[in-house]
Structures are given as C-alpha cells and as structure tokens.
Amino acid sequence: MANGLKTPSVNSEKFKVEQTTIDNYVEEDRASSIVNEFGHGDGSFMTAYFNIVCVVAGTGTLGLPKAFADGGWLGILILILAYSMAVYSGIILIRCLYHKPGHRLHDYKAIGTAAFGWPGYLVASFLHILNLFGCPALYLVLASGNMVDLLKGTAGELDHKIWAVIWGVFLVIPSLIMKTLKEVTGIAAIGALCTMMAVFVVLIQGPMTRNASPEPVYHDSVIWEGFPVALSTIAFSFGGNNTYPHVEHALKKPHQWKYAVIAGLSTCTGLYFLTAVPGYWSFGNKTLSPIYNSLPDGIGRMISVIVMTIHVILAIPIYTTSFSLEFEKFSNCSEERYGKFGAWVGRAIIRSITMGILVVLACFIPFFDDFMGLIGSLANCGLVFLLPVLCYLKLTGIRNKPWYELAFCTLTLFLGIIGCVFGTIDSIKALIEDFQA
C-alpha cells in the first residue's frame, strides 16, 4: 500500500512541473504578442536611454550657467523642480498614447487631438513643429558658429551661412540611410559621450580660471526680473518630449520606457549640475552662453567647442528622423504602397526638404542665446510642462487622482505658464534688439 501511494505522488509532481512549463510558455507567448501588438521595434533599454540623453542634454548644458546668471542661485531649485516635472511629463505622455484600451496613438499631435479635438491638434502641431525645426536649426547655428571660431585665421575660414549649408549637405546622408530611430542608437551614444566630455572640461577649467583671475566675481541669490528667461532656458534643457513617442515605439519591451526616461533625465540633470553650478560660481554675472565662451583661449576651450559641435551635429538626425517618420505616416509613404525603392525615394525627398528648411532657418537666425530662449519658452514650456499634463488629466480623468498628484500638476502648469508667457516676451524683445544691432 505504501508503494502504491507513492506512485501517484510522483506522477502528480511530474504533471505539475509539466503544467507549469506549459503555462510559462503560454505566458511568454502572450507577453510576446503584447510587446508586438502595436508594431513596436526591437530596440533595447540602452537604445531609449542614449536617444533621451543625446536629445535632451547638449545645448541645454551649455546654456544653464547663463540661466543661473539670469535668475541667481534660485536656479538650483528651478532645475530640481524642472527635472521632477520633466520625468513626470515623460511618463504620463506615453500613458496618454495608451489611454484607450487596445489602441495606441501615434504621436504628440494625436494626443492633442484625442484630448481637445481640433484646437488640441492645432496647438500641439504648432509647438511640435516649432520644436522639431527650431532645435535642430539652433544646433546648426551653434555648429556653424563653432566652425567659424575654430578655423578663424586659417585657410578654412568661412562665413557661418556657408558652414550651415555644408553641415546640411553632410547631414542629409544619415537621414537617407536611417529609416527609424533604432538606427540612430550608435550616433546618440557618441553624442552623449561628447556632452560628458564638455561638462568635465567646464567643471575643471572654470574654477581654475576663477582662481587665477584677480577680478572679483559677483553672484545673486535671486534675480526676479530674470526668472522667466532662466525658467525658459531650463525648460529648453529638458526638451525632447515630442520625440518620446517614437523612441518608445522603437522599444522591444515598452514597459521599460518609464525606467529609460528616469535614467536618461537623471543623467542629464547630473550633467547640468556639474556644468551650471561651477560655471556660475566661476564667472558669476559675466557668464556667457554657450558656457565655453567664458573659458580662456586654450586647449580646454578648444576641446569643449569640438566635442559640442560633434554632439549637436549627431543630435540633428534624431529630430529630423522623428519629423520625417510622422510626415511619412501622414502622407502614407510606405513600402506597402510604393514598394521598397519607391518608399525610399519618398523618404529621401521628405528628409532632403526638411534639411533644406533647417539650413535656411540657421542662416537667417544666427543668435544662439536668444534663439534658445525663444524655443525654450514658447515651444518647450508648452511641450514639457503644459500640454502633457492637460492632455493626461483630460484623457484619464481628475477625480481618480490623489490630491498630491493634482497639486504637483497644478505647480507644473503654473511654472509652465510663467515660462511660456513672460519668457516668450523677453526672448522676442532680445531677438528684436539682436536684429536691430
């Protein structure tokens, strides 16, 4: 009897193991189908991470010391708040894409349309296009000015407009080769490393310059009249929301997005503090933007100029590819409709025209500092602080949110309105003065 009782027990245990294995396979298949349900790519966590760091960090790093000079040491608090708001904004923006069960919205404009209809579409489209064209155009301005600076007095000295055209022609090549943002991962990683190199140059060279200079350096705790401009510059430093839907769509495991945006923005904020605090401490109210213009001539300044030129050039394809992907979807420029070669020709035309528009903007708006302030205040304050929160509350409801989340949303909207309205006014006045001068 004892032996008779043991046999069913063994068979039972064996059955349980086999059943568990079958259940695991079923769960894996189910998870795999969920991952690919909305046509997600096969990008990894690092794909999203490097895309975020390359798009978000960069010129914002260069402008933050000047933002502290505009607003005083209060900029530290603003930077911390902006970081937390940008992380929250990046997470809820992707939640808005999936607000309707079994359905995924394609881009930022679709979110605005779903939340507020045609008015939402028009506002989101305007800010979206302003950012997607303004940021890479700003990068072309910076890269062209850097080349003029590096080659001054040599046989390669050219006007900044000529350099803008040269860079535009050069950048058409990767735009034609890369189909989606997955192919930009290697470029994004190099751009992120370039930013880190420039940060450490400022971190070391800035304090050395102050200690070697006999002139006093003046700092302010708070400069209220400069608060809107400082806020808009900091908002620009966290811009990139309109590329997030495409970056998330390239992920093989979309549930990793939350961790990717937290890791990416945390890295960017760490770099910002390593640049902004020592930069403002070293040069005070005389801090310039980009920050390397405050450094003395020498190998440190040259390295900063070179690596940041590399960074902004490598960041431009991320913006142009994001815009092209949306326009290609809007115009139905697909391989199913035109074939593989026909779709490539369509992409080539769209991306070449996009680059041509960027070159024209870079040629006629060559004022880096004030141009960055305008893009930050008008486009990024709306895209980072205002629209994601408004759309999220509209699409998912207000009453189901805890009070502390609603309070945080209210603070985010308040700062976004201040930066958008007053920062835009100040930036437009500064640009008018630039053109008149």
N, C-alpha and C positions, 0 to 999 in steps of 0.2 A: 504493500500500500504506500509505503514511504517513497519507493522509486516511482510509483505511478503518479504521485502528486508532484514530483519534481519536474517531470517532462513537460506538462502544460505550462509550468512557470517559465522554463527556458524558452519554449515556443512563444509564450506571451511577451517575454522580454525582447526576443528577436523580432516579433511583429511590431512592437513599439518602436524599436530602432529603425526598422524599415519604413514605418509610417512617418516617423519624424523626418527621415531623409527625404521622403516624397514631399512632405509638407514644406521642407526647406527649398526644394527645387521649385515648387509651386510659388512660394513667396518670392524667390529670386526672379522667376519669370514675370510675376506680377509687378515687382519693383522695376524690372527692365522695361516693361510696357509703359509704366507710368513715366519713367525717365524720358522715353522717346515719344510720349503721347503728343507733344506739341512740336515735334521736329527739332528737338534740341540737338546741338552738336556733340562732339566728343572731346571738348576741351576739359582740362583738369582744373583743380583749385588754383594752381600756380598761374594758369592762363588768365583767370579772372583777376588774381592778385596783382600781377605785373601790369595788366591793362589799366587797372584802377590807379596804381602808383604812377604810371607813366603819364596818364591823362591829368590826374589831379595835382600831383607835385610838379614842380618845374618853375614856370614864370611866377607862380604864386610865392614860391620860396624866395625869389629874387625881390619881390615887392613888399614882403611883410615887414622888414626892418623900417622901410619908409612909412608903412601903415602905423607902426609904433611911434614914429616921429610925428605923424599927423594927430594921433589920438593919445599919446603918452603911454605910461605903463599900464593904463587901463586895457590896453590891447591884449594883455595876457589873459584877463578874464573873458574878453570878447572871443579870443581864439579858442579857449576851452569850451565856451558855450557853442561856438560855431561848429566845433568838432562833434560834440554830442548831438547837435541838431542835424548835421550832415549824415551821421551814421543812422539816426532815426529816419531821416528823409530817404536815404538809400534803401532801407529795408522796407518801408511802407510803400515806396514807389513800385517795387516788384510785387508786393502784395496786391496792389491795385490791378496789375496785369491779370491776376487770377481771381478777381473778386467774384466772377461768375463761374460757378462750378462746371467743370468740363470744357472750359473755354479760356484761351489766353489772348489778351490784346497784344498788338504787335509793337507799338512804340509809344512815346510820350504823347503824341498828338491824339492817339486813340484813347488814352486815359482821359485827356481833357474832354474829348467828345462824349465818352461814356458818362462822365460826371456832370457836365454842364451843357451838353449839346453843341450847337454851332458856336456860341460865344466861347465855350471852353476850347473848341478846336482852333478858333482864330487866335486867341491869346496864347495857347500852347504852341501853335505853329510859329507865331511871330517871335516869341522868346527862344524857341528851339532853333529856328533858322539863324537868328541873330547870334546865338551862342556857337552853333556849328560853323558859321562863317567868320564870326568875329574872333574867336580864339585862335584858329589856325592862321588867320590873317595877322593877328597880333604876333604870333610866333614867327611868321615870315618877316615882319617888321624888325623883330629882335635879331633874327639870324642875319638879315641883310645889314643891319647896323653893326653887328659884331664883325662881319667880314670887312666892312669899311674900316673899322677900328684896328683889326688885326693886320691888315695889309696896307695901312697908311704909310705913304712914303716909299712904297715898293712898286715894282712893275705891274703888280696885280691890283693896284688901287683903282677901284671902280665906284661909280655912283650907286647909292643904295637901291635905286629903282632897277638898275641893271642886275644887281645881285638878286633882287626879288624875282626877276624873270628867270635867271639861271637856276635858282632853287626850285622854282615852279616846274621848269622843264625836267629837272632831276627827279622831283617827287612824283611826276606822272608815272614813272616806271614802276615803283612798288604798287601804286594804285591800280595799275593794269594787271599786275601779276597776282595780287592778293584778292581772293574772292570774298572771304569773310574775315571777321576779327580773329579767328583762330590762327590764321597765318601771320598775324601781327605779334604773336607772343614773343618771339625772339627779339624783334625790334623794341618792343615795350620793355623787356628785361634790360637791354643795353641802355635805353633812355633812363630807367630808374637808377641804374648804377652811376650814370653821368651826373644825375642830380645829387646823389650822395657824395660824390667827389667834390662838387662845387660847394656843398654845405660844409664839408670839413675844411676846405680852403678858407672860407669866411670865418669859421669857428677858430681857426688858428691865426690867420693873418689879421683879423680885425683887432683883437686885444693886443697883439704885438704892435700894431700901428698906433693904437692909443697910448700905450706905454712909452713909445718912442717919440711921441709928439708933446711939445711943451704947452700947446694951446689947451685951455680948459674945454671940457665937454659938458653941455647943458642938457638936462633931462626934465621932463614934466610928468607929474603923476597922472593928470587928466587934462586933456585939451578938448573941451566940449564942442567947440566950433569945428574941430577936425574929426569928430566922432563919426558922422555919416560916411565921409570918404574912407576912413580907416575900416569901417564896417564893410563897405563895398569891396575894398581890396581884399579883406579877409574872406568875404563871400566868393570872390573870384578864385581864391586859393582852394576852395572846396568844390569848384565847378566840375562837372562831369556827369551829372545826373542823366542828361539826355543820351549818353552812350551806354548807360547801365542796362536798359532792356536788351541791347544787342550783345553785351558782354555776358549777361545772364543766359541768354538764349544759346550761346556757344558752349555752355557748361554741359558736360555729360550727366552730372548729378546736380540738378538745380537747387536742391536743398542746401548745398554748400554756399550759396550766394551770401547768406547772412554772415557767415564766418569770413568769407572773402572780403566783403565790404568793411567789416570791422577791422580785419588785419591790414587791409590796404590803407584805410583812412588813419589808423593808428600809426602806421609807418610814416605817412605824410605829415601828421601832426608832430611826431617826434623830430622829423627833419625841420619843420617850421620853427619849433622852439630852439633848435640848435643854430638856426640862422637868425631869427628875429631878435632874440634876447642879446646875444653877443654883438650882433650888428648894431642895434640901437645903443647898447652900452658903450660901444667903441666910438660911434660917430654922433650920437645924440641928435639934436635938431638939424644937423647938417647931413643927415643920412640921405643918400640918393637912391633912386630906383632906375635900373637894377642895382642891387647892392654892390656888385663888383666895381661899379663906377666910383664908389667911395674908397676902394683899395688903391694904394700907391702903385705906380707902374713897376712891374717886375714879374717874376716867374709865377707867383701866386695868382695875380690878376689874370695873366695870360691863360693859365690852366682853367680858371673859372670861366673865362669867355669861351674857350674852345669847347669844354665839356657841356656847357649850357647851350651852345649852338648845336652841338650834336643832339642834345636832348630834345630841343624844340623841333628840330627837323624830323626826328624819329616819332614825335608825338603827332605831327600833322596827319600822317596816313590813318591814324585811328579815327580822327574827326571826319576826314573825307570819306573813309570807308563806311562809317556809320551813316552819314548823309546819303551816300550812294546806295546803300542797301535799302534805305527807306524809299528813295525815288525809284529804284528798280522794281520794288514791290508795287509802288503806286502805278507805274507805267506797265506793269506785268511783263517786264523784260526778263523772261525766264527761258531755261533750256527746253521746257516742255512746249513752249510757244514758237521759239525761233531756232531751236537746235543749239548744240553746244557752241559752234562757231558764231552763229548769229547773236546768241546771248552775250558772248564775249565782246563782239563788236559794239553792241548796245551799251554794255558796261564801260567800254573804252570811251565812247562818245560822252556819256554822262560824266565820267570821272575827269576827262580832259576839260570839259566845260567848267566843272566845279573848280578845278585848279586854276583855270584862267580867271575866274571871278575873284579868287583869293589873291592872285597876283595883282590885279587891278586895285583891290582894297589896300593891299600892303604898299603900293606905290603912292597912293594919294592920302593915306592917313599915317604918316611916319612919326607919330608921337606916342611912344611906348607907355609912359607912365599914365597919362590922362586917358588914353585909349583903353588901357586895362581897367581904370576906374569906371569908365562908362559901361564896359561889358560886364564888370562885376556887379555894379549897382542895378542896371536895367535888366540884364539877362539872368545872371546867376542868382541874385537875390530872389527873383521870381521862380526860377527853376529849382533852387535848392531849398528855400525857406517857405515860399508861399504856395505854389501850385501842388506839390506833393501832399502837403497837409490838408489843403482844402479838398482836393480830389479824394483823399483817403477817408476823410470824415463824411463826404457826400456819398461815396460808394459803399462804405461799410457801416455807416450809422454813427451817431453820437452817444446815444443812451447806453450802448453796450460797452463804453469805455470807462475805465476807472477815473476818478477825479484828478489824480496826479498826472495821468497821461493827457487829459484835457488841458490841465494847467500848463504842461510843457508845450502842447500845441499852441496855446494862446501866446506864450512867450515867444515861440518861434515866429508866429505870424507878426507879432508886434515888432520884433527886430527886423524882420524881412521888409515890412512896410517902411520903416525908418530908412533902411539902407537903400531901398528901391527909389523912394521919392526924393529924399534930400541928397542922397549920393548921386543920383542921376542929374539933378540940378547943378550940383557943384562940378561934376565932371564935364557937363556941357559948357559951363562958363569957362572952365580951364581950357577946353579944346578951342573955344572961340578965341581966347587970348593967344593960344599957340598959333592959329592960322593968321591972326592979325599981326603977330610978331614976325 
